[in-house]
Amino acid sequence: MTGVVRLEILDGVAEIHFNRPDRLNMLDEAMARGFRDAVLSAVQATAVRVLLFTASGRGFCAGEDLAAFQSSDDRGALAERIIGPINEALLAMANSGLPSIAALQGVIAGGGISLALAPDLAIADTNVRFNFGYLKIAAPLDCGGSHALVRLVGPRKAAEIKLLNPILDAQEARQLGLVNLVVPPVALRDTARSWARRLAATPAEATARTLALLRCVEAVPRADQLRAEMEAFAAAARTEAFGQAIGAFFVARDGEVQLPAAFRP
């Protein structure tokens, strides 16, 4: 599978790779559909034992492509067209019984944080910066972010992170439990693939049962949370505050995306 999201299956590992480095792997409609299609293909392949998420360029994912929202006539509908396919993929991951790993680098913001938190395990390089900047664009969490954040750090800490919008570096993210391991950038991909191979060698049924037990402690059904998030984000995207916020968020210079300093690795 080629394009902005690539899928490669080798030795039981399905590597799903974000490949829009010129836009910091920001999520637009094509990225959302590509992510959904790659995940669905991977979970349906009998040879796949592990899902591994990687990315090209300076950042894992800098969230939704706000330039698309700025030029859209119906920002709420656009939000649903982006978030909907991603939600389909997240539910397919959750229901598959397959373990998943994220290999994270550089910039991670907005919906990219949700995709970084969704897998069971996460490895970050030392350049990672998590920016929970949703309120800066007058929007709530989306793509499973509220579900994953509360599950990982608890409701009180999740509220602090979400409402105060801190910038978290890799070590801070590890201390909070958002990532499992921090490694130098040169070691990121090899370390993640090594973990994936180890998981691929475990008994499939026992692994699936273990994950089911770990996930059953979640009180709110994932599908309900995903739906509530999408509805909240779409409603926010229709507000004047959202439109004004994204209008001032990115500055394009010579065709290259320039992020605010806080977002840069």
Secondary structure, DSSP 8 states (H G I E B T S, - for coil): --SSEEEEEETTEEEEEE--GGGTT-B-HHHHHHHHHHHHHHHH-TT--EEEEEE-TTEEE--B-HHHHHT-S-HHHHHHHHHHHHHHHHHHHHHH---EEEEE-BEEETHHHHHHHSSSEEEEETT-EEE--GGGGT----TTHHHHHHHHH-HHHHHHHHHH--EEEHHHHHHHTS-SEEE-GGGHHHHHHHHHHHHHTS-HHHHHHHHHHHHTT--S-HHHHHHHHHHHHHHHHTSHHHHHHHHTT-EEETTEEE--GGG--
